[in-house]
Amino acid sequence: MKSEETSKEYCPLWFDIEKLKENQKQTIYMDNAATTYHKPKGVYDAMNEVNRCLSVNAGRGSYQLAQIAVEGMDKLREELLNLINGHNRAEVVFTPSATIAFNQIIGGLMLNSQNRVYVSPFEHNAVMRTLNLWQKRCGFSIEILPMDVKKMEIDLEKTEYMFREKTPTHIFVTQVSNVTGYILPVSEIYHMAKEITEGQAIVIIDGAQSFGLVNIDYQRTPYDGIVFAGHKTLYGPFGIAGFIKGKALDIEPCLAGGTGSNSLAVDMPESIVGLEPSSPNIVGIAGLYAAVQFINEKTVDTIYQYEKKLTEELRKCLKNIPGVILYLPKDLEHQIGIVSFNVRGYRADELGMILDEDYHIAVRTGYHCAPLVHDYLNDKEFGGTVRAAVSYFNKIEDIEALEQAISELAEGA
Ligand code: PLP
């Protein structure tokens, strides 16, 4: 049998792989805030090996393969804690996505009408829709952290005033905005809230756009919860995410099911095992384990500095093009990886389509699942923003190609 026939026979796909590879080779990928792509080679290799050799149900059997699978989960928990200097200080709960992590946390907090929950205006719908769902059932209040609109940054002075006037019981803040790339002052907010509430406020950060990219020092700032998404700044695959659970984060299970332990009881186990029902994604665990090795090898600081350089270049190039509107945090120091913009004369989705079809540049357009921030950006006449988001795998030439394309389009508008 010829090798092409073999690969066709054994690799049934719903698309033409050769055509797709051609398209993929031409594409300048700048949608890394949606998911980082490509992944480090080790991620693909580790997933392939584990899929073939260790695709067993971890935590369900006592045979050797199942035990090696459990070992992999424990090693990944350790690696994730080491990445944030949180070894022995917190626990790691795995979930299939950051969204499910937030559903478990918000649903598990058992919020009631006495609670006052603060959010930043940059929150993603993983937080906002989940809070909205539970607010309708439980009646807690939601306050929005104040913005310095000129800087497009959180106003910390006003935040302190608000915290003293209306004491928070819970705070949800994203560390990096998935719309503007703004790095929020999460550590300052944590310490301010803890000081004002004498340690009572629970502070959860959304690390979907920051974990593995922005330095988190858990020893200095022991957040009550940090949600991570394996497939974004951690460079892992889809289907594996979770949260760091600090000691004060007391949550009830709000997902139930088999855990492979104490199976005769219909109550969920009380330990952390009770927060991880259902068969673990061992292939995803293997991919994320390899991704964290990649980050360790490069170092968080190197990846951060590299992305900072690309961010600076994006800001500089786009700023010089007449007709371009940029939605930037004032300080480059407070921005990483993501730049949102529009071009006068185009709707955001129209521009995205032209960039794809005529220039092979993949960007995201629209409102990016962040419902609050667009009131401050005033971008609704464009239907949201065009978002360019880079990763460690982008090059300066990618930004030059975007600059060239936008210059031509702005001129023709
Ligand atoms: N939080 C932020 C800041 C995000 O950007 C995203 C995804 O874009 C999420 C949460 C949700 O991640 P997922 O869709 O992987 O659950």
Residues whose N, C-alpha, C, O or C-beta is under 5 A from the ligand:
A	BS01	PLP	A33 S97 A98 T99 H124 A126 T174 V176 N178 D206 A208 Q209 A229
